[in-house]
Amino acid sequence: MTSHLEQKNQHHSRTTMDAERPLQVLIIYYSRTGTTKKLAKALAEMLNADLAEIRCDRYRPGMFRYLRAGYDSVRIKLPPLRFPPMVPRDYDLVLIGGPVWTSYPALPLRSFLAHPPGLPPRIGLFLTYGGHSDPVVAFETMAASLSQPVAERLAVKAQHVADGSYVTAARAFAEVLTKVYRDGFKV
């Protein structure tokens, strides 16, 4: 019996895309309050993806830690992280996401992007934001940290995650990623 990882390695040894093979996706995310986690879980369900959570004890929920997060974000003080032992490059696509803090990706996300594990040729990005910071700068910051092209981007307001109205945008994002994969990631 072959393991999930061995099956993925067998698939990656093919030189051409197999349209019948499902897209193998890993979703890497950071979530301080649970908002981004809710979006990541929904995307994982839609894409039949594996999840990997970036953990950062420095910014657990709480008012003091919230203030520390804002202060550190302005100073760009990258924190230490905990990340599950995974091999992201064994996937067809990795989605990386988190919240926007002071117009930039959350510090734990920036810390992850400063030294990412091996990533596959295609990356997708997703962000949650409160509405006071435009996610464009955060996306540009994330993309500049990567050597791989960004397949697609999704930004969702935190209030839309809270009220459930994000599902339509998340589903459209998942459908586009699946279509782009079937087309051989020719963007």
LUMMILUM-369330 format. One line per 3 residues: number of its first residue (from 1); their letters; for each residue z, x, y of C-alpha. Coordinates in pm, whole numbers, plus 50000, padded with zeros to 5 digits. Example, Ala and Ser with C-alpha at 12.3 -4.5 7.8 and 13.67 -1.06 7.14 Angstrom:
REM LUMMILUM-369330
1	AS	50780,51230,49550 | 50714,51367,49894
REM end
This chain:
REM LUMMILUM-369330
1	MTS	50000,50000,50000 | 49903,50144,50339 | 50128,50125,50642
4	HLE	50032,49960,50969 | 49991,50304,51129 | 49770,50429,50844
7	QKN	49552,50120,50879 | 49517,50186,51252 | 49424,50550,51188
10	QHH	49158,50437,50938 | 49017,50203,51201 | 49009,50478,51462
13	SRT	48811,50706,51232 | 48515,50472,51263 | 48250,50583,51506
16	TMD	48135,50234,51604 | 48325,49928,51712 | 48368,49668,51443
19	AER	48335,49329,51613 | 48522,49164,51326 | 48826,49389,51360
22	PLQ	49090,49250,51592 | 49187,49440,51901 | 49492,49659,51834
25	VLI	49714,49639,52143 | 50042,49798,52242 | 50227,49659,52542
28	IYY	50459,49906,52713 | 50678,49750,52981 | 50987,49792,53194
31	SRT	51190,49491,53304 | 51518,49504,53496 | 51584,49130,53523
34	GTT	51375,48986,53239 | 51083,48858,53448 | 50835,49124,53335
37	KKL	50974,49101,52981 | 50884,48731,52971 | 50527,48809,53081
40	AKA	50500,49100,52834 | 50616,48879,52545 | 50365,48609,52638
43	LAE	50082,48865,52651 | 50196,49010,52317 | 50179,48667,52160
46	MLN	49833,48597,52305 | 49695,48936,52194 | 49894,48974,51872
49	ADL	50025,49297,52025 | 50313,49530,51952 | 50581,49565,52222
52	AEI	50757,49880,52343 | 51024,49845,52609 | 51102,50125,52852
55	RCD	51479,50129,52899 | 51663,50275,53192 | 52042,50246,53203
58	RYR	52054,50346,53570 | 51909,50011,53684 | 52067,49752,53458
61	PGM	52120,49411,53623 | 52387,49385,53892 | 52402,49400,54272
64	FRY	52509,49766,54293 | 52232,49873,54057 | 51982,49659,54251
67	LRA	52074,49845,54571 | 52056,50177,54388 | 51709,50086,54260
70	GYD	51585,50016,54613 | 51742,50334,54750 | 51605,50550,54468
73	SVR	51263,50387,54500 | 51233,50483,54865 | 51343,50840,54779
76	IKL	51116,50848,54467 | 51404,50964,54247 | 51262,50932,53895
79	PPL	51528,50833,53640 | 51573,50934,53274 | 51433,50682,53023
82	RFP	51465,50569,52667 | 51143,50477,52487 | 51095,50376,52122
85	PMV	50922,50631,51898 | 50565,50505,51902 | 50220,50659,51901
88	PRD	50030,50475,52177 | 49703,50665,52115 | 49678,50492,51775
91	YDL	49592,50165,51951 | 49260,50043,52090 | 49425,49943,52415
94	VLI	49762,49995,52578 | 49887,49759,52848 | 50146,49907,53081
97	GGP	50351,49686,53307 | 50658,49635,53515 | 50787,49503,53846
100	VWT	50691,49613,54196 | 50976,49775,54393 | 50929,49853,54763
103	SYP	50549,49824,54728 | 50533,50067,54433 | 50573,50039,54055
106	ALP	50940,50030,53952 | 51085,50379,53922 | 51130,50365,53543
109	LRS	50760,50278,53517 | 50670,50566,53748 | 50893,50798,53544
112	FLA	50711,50689,53226 | 50371,50744,53389 | 50474,51092,53505
115	HPP	50492,51204,53139 | 50327,50939,52922 | 50291,50993,52549
118	GLP	49931,51028,52426 | 49741,50721,52537 | 49415,50573,52408
121	PRI	49091,50584,52610 | 49152,50240,52767 | 49452,50113,52959
124	GLF	49530,49775,53112 | 49792,49723,53381 | 50014,49428,53469
127	LTY	50275,49380,53738 | 50525,49119,53848 | 50619,49102,54214
130	GGH	50833,48899,54450 | 50561,48818,54700 | 50685,49044,54978
133	SDP	50497,49348,54846 | 50125,49338,54779 | 50066,49478,54427
136	VVA	49748,49665,54532 | 49938,49983,54626 | 50141,49963,54304
139	FET	49821,49932,54096 | 49662,50225,54280 | 49973,50436,54219
142	MAA	49970,50354,53848 | 49596,50416,53809 | 49624,50751,53990
145	SLS	49883,50861,53730 | 49643,50798,53443 | 49347,51001,53324
148	QPV	49204,50700,53138 | 49005,50421,53302 | 49186,50096,53368
151	AER	49018,49811,53177 | 49180,49522,53365 | 49471,49438,53595
154	LAV	49701,49138,53620 | 49952,49066,53897 | 50186,48767,53870
157	KAQ	50443,48650,54124 | 50796,48636,53984 | 50825,48271,54087
160	HVA	50520,48188,53872 | 50684,48355,53572 | 51003,48158,53641
163	DGS	50827,47821,53667 | 50584,47886,53380 | 50267,47860,53588
166	YVT	50172,48220,53500 | 50044,48120,53155 | 49690,48037,53272
169	AAR	49647,48376,53442 | 49798,48557,53143 | 49568,48375,52901
172	AFA	49261,48457,53116 | 49370,48824,53126 | 49406,48831,52746
175	EVL	49066,48666,52699 | 48893,48914,52930 | 49054,49208,52749
178	TKV	48939,49072,52414 | 48585,49015,52544 | 48567,49361,52704
181	YRD	48682,49513,52374 | 48417,49321,52177 | 48157,49445,52425
184	GFK	48264,49802,52353 | 48472,49845,52670 | 48153,49874,52874
187	V	48289,49781,53213
REM end
